Amino acid sequence: MATTILQHPLYQTLPVGQDVIFSVSNTDIVSTFTGVKIIAEVHISSELPPNLATTDDVVGTFKTTPNNAGVGMFNFRPIIESFVSADNTSNAGADFKEVDHSVQEFPLHLVDKYSRNKNSLRYLAIEFRTEYIDASGNRVLDNTQNNSELYKLFNGFVKYTDDLQIEDDNFGFNPYAFQFALGARFLTNAPTTQYANINDYGTIGFLSTPIVGAEAATTLTYMQINMFDDSGSTIGSAINVGNTYGNGGSTVWSAYALGQLMFFGCFPGNLQNWSTVFQAAVSTLSYYDVQAYNLAGTAISDKITIKINCPNTKGFEPIRLTWLNQWGAWDYYTFNMLSAKSISTKGSTYRQLEGTWNESVYRLDSFKGGKKAFRVNATEKIKMNTDFVNESESEWFEDLINSPEVYILEGYKTDVVLSALNKYVTPVRLTTSRYTKKTIANDRVMQYTFEVEKTKTLRTQSV
């Protein structure tokens, strides 16, 4: 009387925002007994892969009645979605301006080199069993069980337009485009050429699990940065940033979940935090490339080119947004064109008595009396414009308008001792609710306007 898994996700690394379907049967029990339930004991771990022989990582036990085909079907997506979330702060071992995370926790976007994930990836494994009512009317738990494969869940989702693969009735999104090998993608839909101001911060996310059987060729050893001037000539020597514990990474790859998905600080502000080679090149820097390499010195990822924006001669204040992207990492864009800030206030009022009524004589006070504000709360909105963009950037902005988390990110600056660092990241809500994707054929030139509202209300004095 074996419990059998008939259908399961096709791939063992999966974005949590896709359907996670299992079909389970026990033909002997279903055809013989009544009151049959298929039981799924769900294990999720934030550390090492879960041990199904224990209950240490059990997050819930779920039951379903077999359908007309005698099969119990589960979709675990609504259950497991809550166990992964965005990484907003650095993990242990990461540095900010060469000060270790253990001294002061800081926003992930500011990381010097690497940071392992804290919340973006979890392990999933499920134990399936069957229970039924025997001939004596007793509820019986069948002793046989069937364990699922080990899965890695990361904080991404699948759009309806994303391709799903199917094989032997098992289906899912193929994550291996993000697996380090020649030409692997980082966790982003951004174009491979991006633009940033010289003080802008930002990270790129990536899956760091090597391919089984090809570990030496697919394990990240270092990120390489090559800098160029306006003529395309190389500036200085390449900056190689080793994937080591001392740099916030993983010197030796291990099975811990925190090392399966990582972030690398590769924008100009991050590099200014620590690299004297980069600091020396700033005055003549036009653009630079970022790429991942293995131990043999072979490139194992796409090349990302970051071009430095020229200073805006019109004096517009740059506004840099960061948002949680489709794959659970962060994307960034700096709005260098015209922006407008507006402040709206809302407060409560009361009517104040004139003069003094609680002293020995009445005194005329000209500042008293009439309608007064008890408290004033201010909300700031910012409307910002892009420069002229290309079609790849136009398509990419769809991620911004769909993102549940958006922030304004400040650039590199000198910090006072024991600064709380809260001035770098400001939560905002995107109030632009409509997005029309533009193309060169239809629109010739493409420019977008977005509006955000700061979500923290400025509370003034109360009287």
N, C-alpha and C positions, 0 to 999 in steps of 0.2 A: 504494500500500500504506500507507494512512494509519491511524495509531493514533487511535482515537476514544473520547472520554469519553461513555459512555451515561448514567451516573447519578453524581450528586455531591450534597453537602449543599445544602439549599435556600437557606440564608442564609449570608452571608459573615462574620457575627459569630456565634460559636457557643461555648456552654459546652463545655469539653474533656471533660466526663463524659457526653457523648452519643455514640452510634455515629456514626462519620465514615466513611460508606460511599462507595466509588467502584467503578463497573463500567466496565471498559475493554475495547475490542475492536479487532481488526485482521482483518477478515473475509478479505481477500485472502491474508494470510500463513497464517492458521489453516487455511484450506481447501486450501492448496497444499503446505505444508511440515510437517515433523515437529519434535519437540523445541521447540515454541514456548513462550516465556515472556513474560509481560507484566511490564515493569520499571517500578518507581516510585522515582524519586529524590526524597527528601523534604528540603525546605529549611525550616528554622525560624530565625527571626531575632528577637533581643531589641532591635534598634535600628530601622533603616529596613527597608521591605519587601525581601525577598530578591531577589537578581538571579539568575535561573535560568541565565544565560549563564556563571556562575562556579560554583565549588564552595565558596565561602567559608562558606555557611550550610548545607551538606549535613550531615544528621545520620544518614543511613543510606540504603542502596539495597536495595530489597526486590523479590522476584520471586514470581510465582505462575503456575501452569499453568492455561490456560483450562479452564473446566468443560464440561459436555456441551453447553451452548449456545454454546460457542466464546468465552466471555467470561471475562476475569480479574477477580475481585472482591477488594477490599481493605477491611478495617476498620482504620483507623489509630488508633482510640481508645487501644488499649493502648500504642502507641508514643508518641503525643504527650502523654499525661497527665503524664509525668515532666518535661516541659519548662516547666510552670507550677507555681507553689507559692504559699503564703501570704506576704503582706508583713507581716513582724513589726517591721521598723524603717523609719524615714523615708528618703526619697530626698534627693538633693542639692537644696539650695535651701530645704528646709523649716526651720522654726525651732521651738525649745522655749524658752519664756519669753524670746523675742526674741533668742536666741542661735542662730547659724546652724549647720546640720547639719555643716558643714565643721569646726567647732570640736570638736563631740562628737556622735557618732551616738546616737540615742535611740529608745525604743519608739514605733512609729507612733501608738499610742493617745494620746500626749501632745502631738501636733503642735499648734502654735498655730493655723494657718490651713489651708493645703493641703499635700499631699504627693503627688507623682506615684508611680506604681507602680514597683517594681523587678522583681518576679517574677510578677505576676498576669496579665499579658497578653503574648502572643507572636504573631508573624506566621507563617503557614503557606502554602507554595506547593509544588506537586508537578509534576515533569516525568515524563511517561509515554512509554515507548518499547517496542519489541517486538524480541525476538531469536528466532532459529530456526536449524535446521540445513539447509543448502542441499543440492542434489543431489550435490555433491562430498563431503559429510560434514563441511563446515566450519561452525563456529558463526558466525553473521552477526548483527550489530547493525543493525537497520533505521535508516536515516538520518533518517526522518521522526519527529517527536515531537509531542506535544500537551500543552500546559501547562494546569494548573488555574487557576481564578480565585485571587485573593489572599484569604486568610481570616485573621480575627483570632480567636485562641483565648483565652478567659479562664477563670480557675480556678473554674468552676462545674460543677454536675452537674444532670442532669434526673431527676426522680422518675418513677415509673411512672404517677403520676396527672397529671403535667404534659401539657398538650396539645401534640401535634406536628402540624405542618402538612404537607400533601403536595400536590405540583403536578408534573405530567408525570413521575411516578415518583421525583422528588426530594423528600426529606422532611427535617424538622429542627424544632428549637424556635425559635419566633419571638422574637428578642431585642429587637424594636423597642419593647416596653413600657418598656425601659430607655433608649431613645434620647431625648435631650433634645428635648422639644416640649411643648405644653400638656398637663400632667397626667402627665408621665413619672415612672416609679418610680425610686427609688434602689435600689442592689443589696442588698436586704434583704426578708425576709418579715415583718418586725416590723410591728406596728400603727402607724399614722401618729401616734398619741398614745402617748408613752413617758414614763417617770418616772425621775427621777434625783435624788440628793442634791446639795447645792449645791457639793460639791467633786469630784464624779465626772467622770472623763475618758471620752472616746469619740469615734469618728469615724463618718461615713457615707461609703460608697463609691458611685461612679457612673461610667458610661461617658461619656466626654467627647467622643467623635467626633461632629462635626456631620453632619447629613443632607445628602448631596450635592444641590446645587441650591437648598438653603435654609440655607446656612451662616450668614448673618447672623441668622436667626431662631432657629437651634438651637445656636449657640455660647454656652457659659457665659461671661458677662462678670463677674457678681458673685453671691455668696450674700448674702441679706438676712436679718437677724435683727430681729424686732420683739418687744419685751418688754411684759408686762402685769402689773398687780397683782391682788389678790383680786377687785376689782370689775370687772375686764375693761378698765380704763382703761390707755391706753398709758403706759409709763414711758420718759422720755427720747426721744431720736431713734433712728431705725433705724440699725443697724450694717450697713454695706455692706462686704463683704470682697471686693476685686477679685481676679479670677483672673489674677494676674500672676506673673512670675518672682520678684519680690521677696517675694511671699507664699507661694512654694513651688509655684505653679501654672504656667500657660502664658500669657504675655502675647499671643503669636501662636500660634495652633494650628499644629502641625506633624505630619508623618507618623511621628515617632519613637514607638515602641511605649510608652515610659514615660509619654507624655502622653495615651494613649487611655483609660486607666482611672486615676482619681484618688480621693483621700480628702480629706475636709474635717473638721476638728476643731470640732464644734459643741456639745459638752456643756459643762456649767458650768465644769469644771476647765480645759478648753482655753481658754475665753473669759476666765477669770480670769488666765490666763498673760500676756495682753497688752492686753486692752481696758479702758481706764479708764472708758468709758461703762458697760460691763457691771459692773465692780467697784462703781461708784457706785449701781447699781440693786439690788444683792444684798439689801439689808435689806428691801426691799418687793416683791421679785420673787416672783410666783406661777407664771408660765409664760411661755414665749416660743415663737415660730414661726421655722422655718428654711425658706427656699425659694430656688430658683435663678432667675436672671433673665438675659435677653439684653441686647444693647446698647441696644435700644429701650425697655428697662424693662418688658418683658412677662415674666410668670412662665412658666417652661418646665419646671417639675417639680411633683410633689406637694408639699404643705405638711406638714412634720413639726412637731408640737407636743410640746415637752418641758416637762412639769410638774415643779415642784420638790417633792420629798417634804417633808412636815412633820417636824420632829425627833421621834424616837420617845421618848415620855415614859417608857417602861418600861426604857430604857437598853440595849436590844439593840444589839450591835455589828453595823453594816452590813457586808455582804460583797458585793462587786461582781464578777460573772463576765463575762468576754468570751469569745466563741467564734467560730470560723470558720464562716460561714454557707453556705447552699447556693450562693450566687453569688460566693464567693471574697472577700467583704468581711467585716466584723466586726459582730457584734451584742453587746448589753450588757444586763445586768439586775442591779439592786441588791436583794439580799435583806435586808429591814429587820426581819424578825421573828426569833423565837427561833432561835439557832444553838448548836450544841454541838461542842466540839473534843475529840478524843481522841487520845492519843499511845500508840503501841505500840512496844516496843523489841525488838530482836533483837541478840544479841551472842555473842561467843565467850569461853570461859572456860578457865582452866588452874588447876592445883593448885600453890601456892607453898610452898617450903620454909620452915620456921620458923627464926628466928634467922639468924646469919651463919656461913657455912661456908668462907669464903675469906679469913679473917683469922687473926692469931696466936692469938686466943682466941675461944671461942664466946660470942656476946652474945645475950641474950634481947631480941628486938624484938616487942613486943606487936601491932604492926600487921602483922606478917608471918605467913604460914601460912594453910592452908585454901584453899578454892575462891575464885578471884578472877576478875573480869571483865577480859578482855584488851582488848576494844573493845565499845562499845555504840552501835548505830545506831538512830536513832529515826525513825518515820514518823508524820506527823500527818494525821488525817482530820477533815473538817468536815462536819457535817450541818446543812443550812439550810432555812428555810421561807419560802415566798412569803407575801405578804399575800393577801387575797381578790382574785382576778383575773377578768377577763371572758373571753368565748369566744375572742376574737381572740388574746389572750395565751396562752390554753390551747393553741391550735393552734400558735402560734409556738414553744412550748417543745419541740416535736418536733425542731426544728433543733438545739437544745442537746444533746439526748440522742444525736443522730446525728453530732455534730461530731467530727472527729478531733483538733482542737486546742482546748483549753479552758485559761483562765488566770484567776487571781485578780488583779484590778487595783486598786491603791491609788489614793487620791484626792490632790487638790492639797495640797501641803505646801511649806514653805520648804526649799530645798536649800543645802547648804554648797558652797563653791567647789570645783570639780573633782570633785563627787560622781559616782559611777559610774552612778547612776540604776537600778541593778539591784533596788532595793527596790520599784519600782512594779509589776513584772510577775512573778508566780509561776506556773510551770507546774503544772497539776494534771491528774489523771485522774478523769473522772466514773465513780464506782463504782456509781451507780444504773443498773441494767441493764434496768429495766422501767418503761414509761411508759404510763399509761392516760389517754387524752384524755377530759376531762370536759366536760359540757354543762350548761346551766342546766336543761334539761328533765329530765335524769337525776339531776343532783347538787345542784341548787338553788344551793349555794355552791361555789366552786372554789378550792382551795388545794393547793399541791404541796410535796413535800419532795424535796430532792436531796442527794446526798452526794458529796464529792470527796475525793481523796487527793493530798496534795502529792507530786510525783514525785521531788523531790530529797530524798535521805536525809540527815539530820543526823548527821554523823560526829563523834564525840567523841574525846577524847584516847586514844591507845594507850599501854600500859604495858610 
